[in-house]
Amino acid sequence: LNRIKASGLKLRFCTNETQATREKFVKKLQGLGFDISVEEVTAPAPAACRILKERGLRPHLLVHDDLVPEFAEIDKANPNCVVIGDAAENFTYANLNEAFRVLIGMEKPVLISLGRGRYYKETDGLKLDVGAYMKALEYACDVQAEVVGKPAKMFFESALAEMGVTPEEAIMIGDDIVNDVGGAQQCGMRAVQVRTGKYRPCDENHPFVKPDAYVNNLAEAVDVILQQL
């Protein structure tokens, strides 16, 4: 990443992280040795807050406890929508049912999802992601969720706008064939798949998404990009 910054290229970290505030997320990455600031992170919660304010929406939150501070300035009384994120241990039957009741009681239910990932990888293995629970509420309430985060076009476009570049000038590097690679390509960007993280060999035969390049790790991706300059 230091090599990218030294080359003069603009950089944004597009994350579907919804278990922590951007500040906490950045501290974690800094602890791992990444030179990164909050301003360089595009994340679903702040993007959702912009939407809530613009549309006068008051959310019932089904999110991780650590993410709640991102919604501190949002009116949550008498909710007229549900916002769902990767709530992890908060995905209890009782909490899902409460969100269901809020939605089913509306004439026109509004469900906003902070991503639609199916699963993600942590040190102790694969974990169910927000998309699985989003689909449950969609099915139960006969509603279509509005997705904020990857692979939503609007999410990638906001990252591009923050950098002041066009999709054609940008390259996405990611391990998720659908949310990273597919989402970026649909936005008009090129996308590189890393063979680390949640990558699985079967991704290389994906029926719809074909990355512009494969690399074995992030360092190799940086090599490829800098060689193009």
Phi, psi and chi 1 to 4 in degrees:
 res  aa     phi    psi   chi1   chi2   chi3   chi4
   1 LEU       -  -36.8  -60.3 -179.0      -      -
   2 ASN   -61.8  -36.0  -70.7  -23.1      -      -
   3 ARG   -66.7  -38.3  -73.7  160.8   60.3 -147.1
   4 ILE   -64.0  -46.1  -73.6 -179.1      -      -
   5 LYS   -64.8  -39.6  -70.9 -179.1 -179.3 -178.4
   6 ALA   -64.4  -28.3      -      -      -      -
   7 SER   -77.0  -11.2   72.4      -      -      -
   8 GLY    92.4   -0.9      -      -      -      -
   9 LEU   -73.2  146.0  -68.6  173.7      -      -
  10 LYS   -83.3  149.9  -66.4  176.1 -178.9  176.6
  11 LEU  -138.1  136.0 -176.9   64.7      -      -
  12 ARG  -135.2  137.5  -92.4  -68.4  176.1  -71.5
  13 PHE   -95.8  109.2  -64.4   86.0      -      -
  14 CYS   -96.6  110.5  -67.4      -      -      -
  15 THR  -123.4  146.6  177.0      -      -      -
  16 ASN   -95.9   16.5  -86.8    3.5      -      -
  17 GLU   -57.8  116.2  170.2   63.7   61.3      -
  18 THR  -131.4   27.0   60.1      -      -      -
  19 GLN  -105.8    0.0  -75.5 -164.0   13.1      -
  20 ALA  -156.4  157.1      -      -      -      -
  21 THR   -66.5  163.0   60.5      -      -      -
  22 ARG   -59.9  -38.0  -80.9  173.9  -58.7  165.0
  23 GLU   -59.2  -45.7  -75.9   77.3    9.8      -
  24 LYS   -68.2  -39.7 -162.3  168.6  178.2 -178.2
  25 PHE   -60.7  -44.7  174.6   68.7      -      -
  26 VAL   -65.8  -42.4  163.7      -      -      -
  27 LYS   -58.5  -40.8  -82.6 -156.4  178.2   90.7
  28 LYS   -62.1  -45.6 -179.5 -179.4  172.5 -177.0
  29 LEU   -68.8  -37.3  -73.7  179.2      -      -
  30 GLN   -62.1  -38.0  -73.9  172.0  -19.0      -
  31 GLY   -63.8  -25.9      -      -      -      -
  32 LEU   -88.3    0.8  -65.3  169.7      -      -
  33 GLY    99.9    6.9      -      -      -      -
  34 PHE   -84.4  134.1  -72.7   90.5      -      -
  35 ASP   -87.4   95.6  176.9   20.8      -      -
  36 ILE  -146.2  144.6  174.1  177.0      -      -
  37 SER  -122.0  162.7   66.3      -      -      -
  38 VAL   -58.1  -36.5  171.5      -      -      -
  39 GLU   -63.9  -19.7  -67.5   71.0   35.3      -
  40 GLU   -91.8    5.0  -68.0  173.2  -49.9      -
  41 VAL  -109.4  125.3  176.2      -      -      -
  42 THR  -104.8  117.4  -57.6      -      -      -
  43 ALA  -131.7  156.1      -      -      -      -
  44 PRO   -64.7  -39.4  -22.8   33.5      -      -
  45 ALA   -61.2  -50.5      -      -      -      -
  46 PRO   -61.0  -36.2   -4.6    4.1      -      -
  47 ALA   -63.7  -41.2      -      -      -      -
  48 ALA   -64.5  -39.7      -      -      -      -
  49 CYS   -60.3  -39.1  -73.2      -      -      -
  50 ARG   -60.0  -44.8  -80.8 -159.3  -60.0  -86.8
  51 ILE   -64.4  -44.5  -68.4  166.3      -      -
  52 LEU   -59.6  -44.3  -66.0  168.7      -      -
  53 LYS   -66.5  -44.2  -76.2  176.3 -178.6  170.6
  54 GLU   -60.5  -36.8  -77.8  166.8   12.6      -
  55 ARG  -103.2    6.4  -70.4  164.8   54.2 -176.8
  56 GLY    62.1   37.1      -      -      -      -
  57 LEU   -95.2  140.4  -68.4  170.7      -      -
  58 ARG  -114.7  111.2  -58.2  178.2  -55.9  -83.0
  59 PRO   -86.3  143.7   31.9  -35.1      -      -
  60 HIS   -89.2  122.1  169.5   82.9      -      -
  61 LEU   -94.9  126.6  -63.4  176.0      -      -
  62 LEU  -118.8   80.4  178.5   50.5      -      -
  63 VAL  -137.0  172.3  -60.2      -      -      -
  64 HIS   -67.1  142.2 -162.0  -77.3      -      -
  65 ASP   -52.8  -37.9  -69.5  -19.3      -      -
  66 ASP   -71.0  -13.4  -69.7  -14.3      -      -
  67 LEU   -92.5  -17.2 -166.8   70.5      -      -
  68 VAL   -52.3  -38.9  172.3      -      -      -
  69 PRO   -56.5  -26.5  -26.3   34.6      -      -
  70 GLU   -63.3  -22.2  -71.2  -85.4   21.1      -
  71 PHE  -104.5   18.8  -64.4   89.2      -      -
  72 ALA   -58.6  -36.0      -      -      -      -
  73 GLU   -92.3    7.0  -66.8  175.5   20.9      -
  74 ILE   -98.2  134.9  -59.6  -70.3      -      -
  75 ASP   -70.6  122.2 -179.2    7.9      -      -
  76 LYS  -115.1    6.5  -65.2  177.1  -84.3  -66.6
  77 ALA   -75.4  143.8      -      -      -      -
  78 ASN    47.2   65.6 -171.2   23.3      -      -
  79 PRO   -61.0  143.2   14.6  -24.1      -      -
  80 ASN  -122.5   19.9   57.6    1.6      -      -
  81 CYS  -164.1  169.3   74.1      -      -      -
  82 VAL  -120.6  132.9  167.0      -      -      -
  83 VAL  -111.6  123.5  171.0      -      -      -
  84 ILE  -116.2  133.5 -175.6  173.9      -      -
  85 GLY  -130.0 -171.1      -      -      -      -
  86 ASP   -77.1   89.0 -179.8   14.5      -      -
  87 ALA   -81.1   -7.8      -      -      -      -
  88 ALA    51.2 -116.9      -      -      -      -
  89 GLU   -63.6  -17.9  -54.4  -57.6  -35.2      -
  90 ASN   -78.1   -5.0  -78.7  -11.1      -      -
  91 PHE   -79.4   63.3  -82.4  135.2      -      -
  92 THR   -89.7  164.4   61.6      -      -      -
  93 TYR   -58.4  -44.9  175.6   79.0      -      -
  94 ALA   -58.8  -44.7      -      -      -      -
  95 ASN   -69.9  -40.2  -72.4  -13.4      -      -
  96 LEU   -63.3  -40.9  -90.3  169.6      -      -
  97 ASN   -66.5  -35.8 -158.3   50.8      -      -
  98 GLU   -64.3  -43.9 -167.5 -179.9   -6.0      -
  99 ALA   -62.9  -40.9      -      -      -      -
 100 PHE   -58.0  -44.6  158.3   73.8      -      -
 101 ARG   -65.8  -38.1  -76.3  177.4  170.9  172.6
 102 VAL   -61.3  -46.6  171.4      -      -      -
 103 LEU   -67.1  -46.8  -75.0  170.3      -      -
 104 ILE   -68.2  -21.2 -153.5   75.1      -      -
 105 GLY   -82.5   -2.3      -      -      -      -
 106 MET   -95.5  146.6  -66.4  176.7 -163.4      -
 107 GLU   -65.6  -45.0 -164.3  178.1  -32.0      -
 108 LYS  -125.5   93.4  -74.2 -171.7  178.2  174.1
 109 PRO   -61.7  139.7  -16.0   27.6      -      -
 110 VAL  -121.8  115.4  175.7      -      -      -
 111 LEU  -117.4  118.9  173.5   60.3      -      -
 112 ILE  -110.5  124.4  -65.6  172.7      -      -
 113 SER  -114.0  130.7 -173.8      -      -      -
 114 LEU   -84.5   65.0  -54.0  179.6      -      -
 115 GLY   110.2  168.7      -      -      -      -
 116 ARG  -141.0   27.2   68.3  164.6 -164.4 -140.7
 117 GLY   -59.5  146.9      -      -      -      -
 118 ARG   -86.2  -40.3  -67.3  175.7  -62.8  161.0
 119 TYR  -159.5  165.9   58.1   87.8      -      -
 120 TYR  -142.8  171.6   57.5   95.1      -      -
 121 LYS  -114.8  131.0 -171.8  173.9 -173.9  178.7
 122 GLU  -121.3  176.0  -75.5 -165.0  -15.3      -
 123 THR   -58.8  -30.9   46.4      -      -      -
 124 ASP   -94.9   13.8   58.8  -14.8      -      -
 125 GLY   123.2 -171.8      -      -      -      -
 126 LEU   -78.4  145.0  -62.4  175.8      -      -
 127 LYS  -129.0  143.2  -55.2  -87.9 -178.8   92.8
 128 LEU   -61.9  137.8  -88.5  178.1      -      -
 129 ASP  -105.7  179.2 -156.4   -9.2      -      -
 130 VAL   -58.4  -31.3   60.6      -      -      -
 131 GLY   -58.3  -35.0      -      -      -      -
 132 ALA   -64.5  -39.8      -      -      -      -
 133 TYR   -79.6  -33.1  -59.5   95.0      -      -
 134 MET   -58.5  -45.2  176.4 -162.5   87.7      -
 135 LYS   -63.7  -36.7  -74.7  -69.9 -179.3 -171.2
 136 ALA   -61.9  -44.7      -      -      -      -
 137 LEU   -70.1  -37.4  -70.0  173.7      -      -
 138 GLU   -57.4  -47.8  -80.7 -171.8  -25.1      -
 139 TYR   -65.4  -46.4  177.5   62.2      -      -
 140 ALA   -66.7  -34.9      -      -      -      -
 141 CYS  -105.3    1.3  -57.6      -      -      -
 142 ASP    51.6   51.3 -166.0   21.8      -      -
 143 VAL  -129.4  151.9   62.2      -      -      -
 144 GLN  -101.7  120.5 -174.7   84.8   40.3      -
 145 ALA   -70.2  146.6      -      -      -      -
 146 GLU   -95.7  117.6  -60.1  175.7   43.0      -
 147 VAL   -92.4  126.1  177.5      -      -      -
 148 VAL  -112.2  120.4 -178.6      -      -      -
 149 GLY   125.3  178.0      -      -      -      -
 150 LYS   -65.5  138.5  -59.4  178.1  -70.4 -173.7
 151 PRO   -98.1   20.3   36.7  -34.6      -      -
 152 ALA   -60.6  133.3      -      -      -      -
 153 LYS   -58.0  -42.2 -161.1  171.9 -179.6 -175.6
 154 MET   -58.7  -34.6 -178.9 -166.3   72.9      -
 155 PHE   -68.0  -46.9 -170.3   67.1      -      -
 156 PHE   -64.1  -39.2  -75.1  107.1      -      -
 157 GLU   -64.2  -34.8  -75.4  171.0  -12.6      -
 158 SER   -69.0  -36.3   64.8      -      -      -
 159 ALA   -64.6  -41.7      -      -      -      -
 160 LEU   -64.0  -41.5  -67.3  167.9      -      -
 161 ALA   -63.6  -39.4      -      -      -      -
 162 GLU   -61.8  -33.9  -73.9  163.6   15.9      -
 163 MET   -87.0  -19.1  -69.4 -170.2  -71.7      -
 164 GLY    73.0   38.9      -      -      -      -
 165 VAL  -127.9  159.4  -60.6      -      -      -
 166 THR   -87.1  160.0   64.2      -      -      -
 167 PRO   -55.7  -37.4  -23.5   31.3      -      -
 168 GLU   -65.3  -22.2  -65.3   74.3   23.2      -
 169 GLU   -90.4   -3.9  -65.9  173.4  -58.8      -
 170 ALA  -113.9  151.9      -      -      -      -
 171 ILE  -128.8  130.6  -64.7  174.1      -      -
 172 MET   -97.3  134.1  173.9   74.6 -166.4      -
 173 ILE  -114.9  126.1  -55.4  167.0      -      -
 174 GLY  -160.5  168.9      -      -      -      -
 175 ASP  -105.4   -6.3   66.2  -11.9      -      -
 176 ASP  -101.8  113.0 -172.0  -46.7      -      -
 177 ILE   -59.4  -38.6 -173.0   76.9      -      -
 178 VAL   -88.3  -54.7  172.9      -      -      -
 179 ASN   -75.5  -36.3  -68.8  -42.3      -      -
 180 ASP   -87.5  -63.1  -66.8  -21.5      -      -
 181 VAL   -69.8  -53.5  175.7      -      -      -
 182 GLY   -62.2  -45.5      -      -      -      -
 183 GLY   -61.3  -43.9      -      -      -      -
 184 ALA   -65.3  -43.2      -      -      -      -
 185 GLN   -64.4  -37.9  -72.7  178.0  -26.2      -
 186 GLN   -65.4  -22.2  -76.8  178.2  -10.3      -
 187 CYS   -87.9   -4.8 -168.8      -      -      -
 188 GLY    97.9    7.1      -      -      -      -
 189 MET   -92.1  161.4  -62.0  161.0   65.0      -
 190 ARG   -87.3  154.6  -75.6  167.1  -67.0  170.0
 191 ALA  -142.4  138.3      -      -      -      -
 192 VAL  -113.8  130.8  174.4      -      -      -
 193 GLN   -96.0  125.7  168.1   94.4   36.4      -
 194 VAL   -91.9  142.2  -72.5      -      -      -
 195 ARG   -89.9   48.3  -66.8 -173.8  175.7  105.0
 196 THR  -136.0  179.7   54.4      -      -      -
 197 GLY    65.5 -128.6      -      -      -      -
 198 LYS   -84.0   -1.6   67.1  161.6   70.4  168.2
 199 TYR   -52.0  138.7  161.4   83.0      -      -
 200 ARG  -130.5  145.6  -65.5 -172.7  -60.0  168.7
 201 PRO   -52.0  -33.1  -28.4   34.7      -      -
 202 CYS   -64.9  -17.6   63.2      -      -      -
 203 ASP   -59.2  -27.6  -70.0  -15.3      -      -
 204 GLU   -73.0   -9.6  -55.6 -152.5   14.2      -
 205 ASN  -112.5   26.5  -59.8  -45.5      -      -
 206 HIS   -60.7  135.1 -163.7  -81.7      -      -
 207 PRO   -67.5  -25.9   19.6  -29.9      -      -
 208 PHE  -115.9  -31.1  -49.3  116.8      -      -
 209 VAL  -107.9  125.1 -175.4      -      -      -
 210 LYS  -124.2  107.2  -60.3  -81.9  178.1  -83.5
 211 PRO   -59.8  154.8  -21.7   32.9      -      -
 212 ASP   -73.3  -23.2  -66.8  -81.8      -      -
 213 ALA  -162.0  155.6      -      -      -      -
 214 TYR  -113.7  142.0  -73.2   96.3      -      -
 215 VAL  -136.0  157.8  -69.2      -      -      -
 216 ASN   -80.8  -23.7  -70.3  -40.9      -      -
 217 ASN  -162.6  176.7   50.7   50.2      -      -
 218 LEU   -63.7  -39.7 -173.5   55.3      -      -
 219 ALA   -60.0  -39.9      -      -      -      -
 220 GLU   -67.3  -36.1 -164.7  177.2  -50.5      -
 221 ALA   -62.1  -42.3      -      -      -      -
 222 VAL   -63.0  -43.1  172.9      -      -      -
 223 ASP   -54.5  -49.2  -70.6  -23.5      -      -
 224 VAL   -60.0  -45.5  169.6      -      -      -
 225 ILE   -66.7  -44.6  -69.8  165.9      -      -
 226 LEU   -68.0  -26.8  -65.6 -178.1      -      -
 227 GLN   -68.1  -22.8  -79.2  163.2   16.3      -
 228 GLN   -80.0  -15.9  -51.2  -61.7  -45.4      -
 229 LEU   -73.3      -  -63.1 -179.2      -      -
